[in-house]
């Protein structure tokens, strides 16, 4: 037994509520029973939804609330396979309504988008309107639950007519992942994903990248997006049509490439790491008295930044935190412009290096501790990483604390090969954060200091990179 369902909703990204339900009980040959009702969503219907469906607040004002129809819907669908066009939306919305009532609503389900792709291959689009038009199925009252559900019934019957006995059984098989996949995504694209470390791309039906992510296991991570269907994943589920991937060999390489790709492509569903510029930086210098300063300036004026920031407020706030945590003098952190003792000294918050009450040596030790706590990258070195295959290794190059890029090479570790294969990249605060985190969390990172390696090979330091 099948139940073909269509819902109309308020369309809210968060707290989406049902405004209309229509369902048809079908035995595989004909409709046995039908049910339709408007539903009071107990919230206002947005104007654009009203224009789309024609359902307004006045129409649903005296309609039953969901809890008043929940028992009827439960009874009618209890022994049925749940069918809808883009089943993930209707099934997910209905499950959420039941969950709020404390009931776990579960049904086997079929998606007529996916079934139609197999039964009627070759059509450019499989939205309800497009596939019905292509097959000559008339839709009355488009974007109303009864009209759309009735059209889905006829589409389902057309699928049954051409089914060779495999389409529906295969989709219902307990090992099939199709019930969880976006309706526009071919299962073959998921099966082609490797169980390897790397980055993955979600694309829409035009091939435009809408999301970039990284994973230790690409296939498992991609599938996890489709299992949850909450928040961002739910929105992506409706538009993902194609997948792509890039193996990276190591998690660090995946993080570095993911960050660069987000800034290059600017995908719709990537909220973080989109900002390309971080124009402010914290740096350190020693004055003529031998006192170490922490200061900030525009990044382009700083040769060896300790940390970079997206704006001056973020930069100064972080510096204030360092000054307070390590009891540094605000005068030597560019936070107070005074000639003699700083204000904090009078408040007994500064130990007095600015008033010759603390030795410069003791003060500088705390500045060094503050710098160390930032996890700042120092010197020029190469991080050696796992490659994408057995004979390959990956590497990331840092020059004077600045990230310069990454690459892959085969065979023995060779400086010339790494120099020729280096893919140049921009340094930024996101990359610095990734690298600092890597060194904090990795017990024994493989690092080759460039100066030492080049001296061993008898070459000049600047001749390679």
C-alpha positions, 0 to 999 in steps of 0.5 A: 500500500502507498500513500502519495502526499503533498504539503503546503507550508509557511516556508520558514527556514526555521520552524517551517509549519504545515498549512495544507495536507492532501494525501491519496491511499493507493494500492498500486493499481488505483486510489482507494481513499483520499484526505485533504485539509487546510491546517492552522500553522499557528503563525503568520504566512509570509507574503511570498508564500501567500502569492505562491500558494494562494493560502493566507492567514484568513483562510487558515484561521479557523482550520484545525491545528496539526495536533487535531489532524495528526491522529487521522494522518497517522491512521491513514498512512500507518501501513503505507509507503510514503511517496512524494515529489522531493520526498525529503521535504514532505517527509521531513516536515511531517516528521518534525510536526509529529516530533513536536507532539512527542511521536516518532513518525517513521515510514518507508519512503519513495521519491517520484523525482528519483523514480522519474529519473529512472523511468523517464531518463533524458529530461533536462529537469524533473521538478513536478511542473516540468516532468508533468508537462513533458509527460502530458500530465495536467496539474490543476491548482498548482502549488496547492496540496490537492492539485500537486498530490493528484498530479503526483498520483498520475506520475506514480501510475505512469512510473508503475506502467513502465517499471520493469520490476526493478525501479521501485524494489531497488529504491525500497531495498534496505541498503539503498541510500536513495531515500536520503539523497537530494532528489536531483542527485544521481546515486552513481555520483555518491558511489563514485566518491572515495573513502579517502581524505580530501575536499568535496564540492556540492554543485547545483543543476547548472554546475555552479559550486554551492558548497566546499567541505573537507573530510577524512572520509569524503563519501561518509562526510557527504552522506552525513549532510544528507542524513541530517537535513537540518539547517544548512544541510536541509537547504542544500538538500533541495538544490544539490545536483552534482558532486566533485572531489579532490583527494589530498592525502592528509587532513592538513592539506585538505584544510589548506585547500578547502580554505583557499577554494572557499575564498576563490569560489565564494560558495553560497552555503559556506559561511566562514572563511569567505573574507579574503583580506585581513589587513591588520597584523600584530608584530613584535620589535625590540627598541633601543633600550632592549624592551620588546614591544607588541604592536599592530599596524596595516599588514602591508607594513609588517614584514613578519606578522605574528597574527593577522586580523580582519579589522582593527577592532579585532586586532586591538581587542586581541592585543588587549587580551594578551596584555592583561593575561601576561601582565604586559605594559600597555605602553609597550603594547601600543595601547597607551601613549604616555611619556613615563609610567603607564596608567596601569602602573599607578593602578598596580596592574603593570609591574613597572618596566615603564618606570624602571621598577621591573627588569627588562629581562623579566619583562621580555620573558613574559612578552616571549610567553605571550608570543609563544601562546599565539602559536606564531610561525617562526622561520622558514620550513617545509611541513612534510605530509602524506601523499595521495598515493604510496609513492607520493608525499605532500608538503606545505612551505612557510617562509619567515612565518608566512605561508607560501603554498603547497604541493605534491612530489614523488619519490625521495624528498627533494628540494628541487622537486618541491620548488618546481611543484609549489602551488603558490597561495596567499597567506591570511589569518585563516591559514595561520589559524589552521597551521597553528592548530596543526602544530598544537595538535600534532605530537611529532610533525615532520618539519624540514627547516629550509636553511638547514636543508639548503646548507646540507645541499650546498645551495643558497637559501633564496635560490629555490623559492 
